[in-house]
Amino acid sequence: MRNWLATDSGNPCGLAMQALVHGQTGELAAARCILEKLEQTAGELYVSPAALAIASAGCGRFDDVFRWLEKGVEEHDLVTITVGVRALLPGFEADPRCHALLRRMNLEPEHIIATGR
């Protein structure tokens, strides 16, 4: 996976996944560096709020995860909807904010969380 991610370093979603992998493997400094790069890029170009949410998850910034997902829902961002449907952020299902977001997207939280779709 790391080899694939390394070849996709210009794509915000690819970078976000790198941050998530770094965070999951305990490399928090690397995850934070990527998140900072994404935030800088977002100041100049469009970066999906879902990418920022994924990178924030890698850094353990859970309040920011939901802040970015909320923004994505408000913007009707396709990538954010995919994050909700595919449950790319395991571990967040128990948070009531996750259920509220899924309901705002007219999705059934219990079905999505149980099946991953």
Secondary structure in CASP SS format (residue, H / E / C, confidence):
PFRMAT SS
TARGET T0000
AUTHOR 0000-0000-0000
METHOD secondary structure of the structure
MODEL  1
M C 1.00
R H 1.00
N H 1.00
W H 1.00
L H 1.00
A H 1.00
T H 1.00
D C 1.00
S C 1.00
G C 1.00
N C 1.00
P H 1.00
C H 1.00
G H 1.00
L H 1.00
A H 1.00
M H 1.00
Q H 1.00
A H 1.00
L H 1.00
V H 1.00
H H 1.00
G H 1.00
Q H 1.00
T C 1.00
G C 1.00
E C 1.00
L H 1.00
A H 1.00
A H 1.00
A H 1.00
R H 1.00
C H 1.00
I H 1.00
L H 1.00
E H 1.00
K H 1.00
L H 1.00
E H 1.00
Q H 1.00
T H 1.00
A H 1.00
G C 1.00
E C 1.00
L C 1.00
Y C 1.00
V C 1.00
S C 1.00
P H 1.00
A H 1.00
A H 1.00
L H 1.00
A H 1.00
I H 1.00
A H 1.00
S H 1.00
A H 1.00
G H 1.00
C C 1.00
G C 1.00
R C 1.00
F H 1.00
D H 1.00
D H 1.00
V H 1.00
F H 1.00
R H 1.00
W H 1.00
L H 1.00
E H 1.00
K H 1.00
G H 1.00
V H 1.00
E H 1.00
E C 1.00
H C 1.00
D C 1.00
L H 1.00
V H 1.00
T H 1.00
I H 1.00
T H 1.00
V H 1.00
G H 1.00
V H 1.00
R H 1.00
A C 1.00
L C 1.00
L C 1.00
P C 1.00
G C 1.00
F C 1.00
E C 1.00
A C 1.00
D C 1.00
P H 1.00
R H 1.00
C H 1.00
H H 1.00
A H 1.00
L H 1.00
L H 1.00
R H 1.00
R H 1.00
M C 1.00
N C 1.00
L C 1.00
E C 1.00
P H 1.00
E H 1.00
H H 1.00
I H 1.00
I H 1.00
A H 1.00
T H 1.00
G C 1.00
R C 1.00
END
